[in-house]
Structures are given as structure tokens and as C-alpha cells.
């Protein structure tokens, strides 16, 4: 074999190595983008969680938030329906909303059918409580602020005949 042939083989192998490297980098960029999106969703869910905990841990802040956001009528009705004071209704609703946001974060980051199946079981069990179903349908801080794909996912689960109690 002459040196020209060896050089040509080397160039072909070098070009193949460049293509493999570019393919690897493309995959890594895709994974990094997905990881960054997951981190963004997690940060958002944690922020909502912390805000809710701050409100729940402060009696005055609950009252202020209810009045400032103009949701007193919602919590009065919520309380009447479940025999709670308006403040207890606000606390219960915000606790439920905390879970909605947690479930949204899990849904948005789900990578496999097993992830979705596990989340479905949690949603079906938790949202079956009438007080949770009521919050899901009406809370001003819940589904109205969540992404439509998640809302449709939960509504699909709640539309099952076995979920009739959550619609009560």
C-alpha cells in the first residue's frame, strides 16, 4: 500500500470520527436542554410551594391574601360546602394547590409510562377526596395557572367512572 492510500483511509476515519463526535454533541445538547427545562419546572414548583407555606404559616397573611386577591367569596362558599371557616377553607385549598403544583412538576418531568402510571395512581387517590376535587375545579390558584396538557391529563383521570366522588 502506498502513502496516498494510507492518507485517504486516515481522512475517511477522521471524517467518520468527526461525524460521531457531532452526533454525540447533538445528543448531549438535547439532554442538557431537557435537564434545564426540568430544573426550571422544579424551581417554579418549589417557589409556589414556598409561597404557599409562607401563607399557611401566617394567620394574618392568609387573611391578607384572601382579601388582596379578591377570593373571599370563593373561600366563604368552600367553607359552607365543607363546614369550615373561610380561613380553614383557604388553608385547605392552598394545601391542595400545593399538591396540584407538585403533581404538575412530576407530570412535566415524566419520562416513561411508568412515571405517568405512578402519578396517575397518586392523582386518582388524592383527588378522590371531595374537598380536593372541589379545589381542583374551582381554586383560583390551581388549575387556572397550570399548563393545559396537565389539566387535560388530570381531567381525563377524573372523568373515569371510578372518580365520581371527586366530582361531587
Order of alpha helices (4+ residues) and beta strands (2+ residues): alpha-alpha-alpha-alpha-alpha-alpha-alpha-alpha
